[in-house]
Amino acid sequence: MYCRNCGKEVAPQAVVCVSCGLPPATGRKFCQNCGAESNPAAEVCIKCGVRLLQGAAGQQTQKSKIAAGLLGIFLGWLGIHRFYLGYTGIAVAQLILGVLGIVTCGITTTASAIWGLVEGIMILTGSIDKDASGQPLRE
C-alpha cells in the first residue's frame, strides 16, 4: 500500500505515513495500489486501473456546522441533526421520543425538542465540533 499524499510505501495497517505524517488515505496525489502519481480528480489510477481511495474511507466531505445546528434547533425533536452527523443510535432514540409524544400527550416530544434545541445551540457555539467519524465540522 502507498500513501495517497506522498506516494511512499506504507504498511496496510498504518495509521499515519512515517514520511509525511498524515493518514495514508487522506491525500489525493498518488495511487494507493501502485504509488503512481495521479490526478486529484481521478477516480481510477491510469497506471494500474484500481479505484482510488477518496480519503480515510472514501474522503468524506466535512459536514456543515450551521446546517447541523439549524437542524438541531428546528428538527432536533426528530433527531435529524444527529442523523446528519452520523450518530444514528442517538438519532433513533430522539426520533422514538419525538414520535412517542403521540401516546404521552406530547411529554416525550417536548423533552426531545428541548434536547434537540440544546444540542443545536451547542453545535453552533462549537461545543459539539465533530461528526461521528471524528471529522471536524466546517464553518
NUVEXDO-42534 format. One line per field, with one value per residue (C-alpha): z, y, x; residue number from 1. Coordinates in nm, 2 decimals, decimal comma. Layout:
BEGIN
up: Z  ...
north: Y  ...
east: X  ...
n: NUM  ...
***
This chain:
BEGIN
up: 0,00  -0,08  0,09  -0,12  0,00  -0,06  -0,26  -0,02  0,07  0,40  0,59  0,52  0,90  0,93  1,09  0,97  0,70  0,85  0,56  0,56  0,90  0,75  0,75  0,43  0,27  0,31  0,01  -0,35  -0,54  -0,56  -0,62  -0,30  -0,50  -0,72  -0,59  -0,93  -0,94  -1,01  -1,10  -0,78  -0,95  -1,09  -0,97  -1,12  -1,15  -1,51  -1,44  -1,26  -1,30  -0,93  -0,79  -0,60  -0,23  -0,17  0,18  0,50  0,39  0,10  0,16  0,35  0,30  0,61  0,75  0,79  1,15  1,05  0,88  1,18  1,43  1,25  1,20  1,58  1,66  1,42  1,38  1,68  1,83  1,54  1,58  1,22  1,32  1,47  1,16  0,96  1,18  1,16  1,52  1,42  1,77  1,94  1,64  1,66  2,04  1,97  1,69  1,91  2,19  1,94  1,79  2,13  2,21  2,04  2,32  2,61  2,52  2,40  2,71  2,54  2,23  2,44  2,61  2,28  2,14  2,43  2,39  2,02  2,08  2,33  2,10  1,81  2,02  2,13  1,77  1,67  1,96  1,90  2,20  1,96  1,68  1,53  1,34  1,42  1,22  1,41  1,12  1,23  1,13  0,87  0,94
north: 0,00  0,35  0,69  0,89  1,21  1,15  0,82  0,64  0,27  0,22  -0,09  -0,17  -0,13  0,20  0,48  0,75  0,77  0,79  1,00  1,28  1,23  1,22  0,93  0,73  0,76  1,14  1,26  1,27  1,29  0,92  0,58  0,37  0,05  0,12  0,46  0,63  1,00  1,05  1,33  1,46  1,45  1,09  0,80  0,53  0,50  0,52  0,30  0,00  0,06  0,04  0,26  0,54  0,58  0,92  0,99  0,79  0,56  0,74  1,11  1,22  1,58  1,78  1,84  2,20  2,33  2,58  2,31  2,07  2,35  2,46  2,11  2,06  2,38  2,32  1,94  1,83  1,66  1,41  1,37  1,49  1,67  1,35  1,15  1,43  1,40  1,02  0,94  0,70  0,54  0,88  0,99  0,69  0,75  1,11  1,00  0,75  1,00  1,25  1,02  0,86  1,20  1,08  0,84  1,05  1,37  1,54  1,50  1,30  1,52  1,82  1,65  1,55  1,91  2,06  1,81  1,89  2,27  2,25  2,03  2,27  2,56  2,35  2,27  2,64  2,75  2,49  2,26  1,98  2,02  1,68  1,43  1,06  0,98  1,23  1,48  1,85  2,04  2,31  2,67
east: 0,00  0,12  0,04  -0,21  -0,03  0,34  0,35  0,58  0,51  0,33  0,21  -0,16  -0,24  -0,05  -0,25  -0,01  0,26  0,61  0,73  0,47  0,29  -0,06  -0,31  -0,22  -0,56  -0,60  -0,41  -0,52  -0,18  -0,08  -0,24  -0,27  -0,21  0,10  0,23  0,20  0,12  -0,25  -0,48  -0,65  -0,99  -0,94  -1,14  -0,93  -0,55  -0,44  -0,13  -0,29  -0,66  -0,75  -1,03  -0,86  -0,94  -1,11  -0,99  -0,98  -1,26  -1,40  -1,30  -1,60  -1,68  -1,70  -2,04  -2,16  -2,17  -2,45  -2,66  -2,63  -2,70  -3,01  -3,14  -3,09  -3,28  -3,57  -3,59  -3,40  -3,71  -3,68  -3,30  -3,24  -2,92  -2,78  -2,86  -2,69  -2,38  -2,38  -2,48  -2,76  -2,81  -2,88  -3,08  -3,31  -3,36  -3,46  -3,69  -3,86  -3,90  -4,04  -4,29  -4,38  -4,53  -4,85  -4,90  -4,77  -4,97  -4,65  -4,44  -4,17  -4,19  -4,13  -3,83  -3,69  -3,74  -3,56  -3,28  -3,25  -3,26  -2,98  -2,77  -2,84  -2,71  -2,41  -2,32  -2,35  -2,13  -1,87  -1,92  -2,00  -1,75  -1,70  -1,92  -1,95  -1,64  -1,43  -1,41  -1,43  -1,74  -1,68  -1,79
n: 1  2  3  4  5  6  7  8  9  10  11  12  13  14  15  16  17  18  19  20  21  22  23  24  25  26  27  28  29  30  31  32  33  34  35  36  37  38  39  40  41  42  43  44  45  46  47  48  49  50  51  52  53  54  55  56  57  58  59  60  61  62  63  64  65  66  67  68  69  70  71  72  73  74  75  76  77  78  79  80  81  82  83  84  85  86  87  88  89  90  91  92  93  94  95  96  97  98  99  100  101  102  103  104  105  106  107  108  109  110  111  112  113  114  115  116  117  118  119  120  121  122  123  124  125  126  127  128  129  130  131  132  133  134  135  136  137  138  139
***
